[in-house]
Amino acid sequence: MPTKHKALILALLTVVASSAVTAGDGPEEVIRALYRAHRPWEHKELNLRNRAVLSKYFSPELTKLFLKNAQVERDCPKGDLCGIDFDPILGAQDFDDNLNFKLRVTEARPASNWPIRSTLHII
């Protein structure tokens, strides 16, 4: 997947994750909680078909989109590829079981509509 797409996905997750986990958590805590909960290389994955799980981390709008994708995948004819065909949280399709995962969350500079920026390195 092109780097531009990965950056867009991470930016989208950064913005929409601000409505998650607990009311007192800021965007950085939500992003860190998201990446603690979703670690497929450790056999820990978010259920992207479950509204309750999704709404902990994502805005209502993005939750609806994930659920719509889940419906598309359920309705997909056997043998066809439908919906998202990569991990939208990691912005990756394939990764090793021994993943070197580093997440860096920083304040956005210059100030913008997105108060923080997350950078994910998957090696």
N, C-alpha and C positions, 0 to 999 in steps of 0.2 A: 504494500500500500504506500502511496506517495507520502512523503513527510508532511506535505501541506494538509492532507486529509487527517493525519494523526494529530497535528497541531489544532485543527479545527475541532476535532472530537474532544481533545483535552480542554480546549477553551470552553466548549459547550458544557462539558461536565463541571468545569469550575464555576460557571455562572449558575447553572441550575441546581447544583448541589447545595446551594445556600439555604434551601428550604427543608433540610433534612435533620435526622438524628434527634436532637432535642431543641426546644425553642431557644435555649441559652447558648447553644453552640454557634460559633462563628464559621465562616466559610472554610478556614484552614482546618478546623477540627472535623468538619463534615467530610472534606476531601481525604484527610488522613484515615477517618473511620471507613470510608468507602474502600480505600485500597487495603485496609486491614481485613475487611470482610470479603473482598474479591481477590483471591490469590489461587487461580486455577492450577498453578504448578504445585501447590500444596493441597490440592483437592478441596479447596474452599471457593465456591462460586456463588454469586448472587443469583437468585431465581428471577430471571428477567421476564417471567410470566406471572409473577405474583404482585398484585397491586400493593399490598401491605409492605412488602419488602422494598419495592421500588419507591414508594412514597416516603420512606425514611431518608432517601438520598437525593431524590430528584423532584423537580417542580411538577405540579399537576399536568402541565402541558407535555413534558418529556415522558412522564409516567404513561400518559395516554398513547404516545407514540410507541413506546416499548410494548405496551399491551396490544396495540394494533399490529405490530410486527409479529407478536406471538400468534395472533389470530391468522395472519397470512401464512406463517409457517405451519400451523395446524391444518389449514385448508389446502396446503400445497399437495399436488398429486405426487404419489409415491415415485421416487426416482428423480424428481425435479428439484432444483435449487430455488428456494423462495426466501425472501426476507434478507436480513443482515447475515452475511457469511463470514464475519470476523468477530472478534471480541470487541464490542464497542467501548468498553470501559478501559481496556488496555490499548486499544487502537492497533491490535495485532491479530494476525490469523494463526500463526504458529510460534511456539516458543519452547525452549528446553525445559525439562523437569528441574534442572539445577539453575534456575534463572537468577541472574545477578540484577536485582530490582532495586532501583534507587528513585525515591520521590523527593523532589525539592519544591517547597511551596514558598513563594516570596510575594512581597507586596508589589503590585503593578507599578511600574515607572515608565513613562509618566502616568499620572493618575488618569484613569479612564472609567468607563462604565463598569469594568470588571475590576473589583478592588484587589484581587490577588491573581497570581499566575502560578500554575503548577507545571512542573517539568518532569516528565517521566522518562527514565532511561532503562530500556530493556536490552540487556546484552546477552 
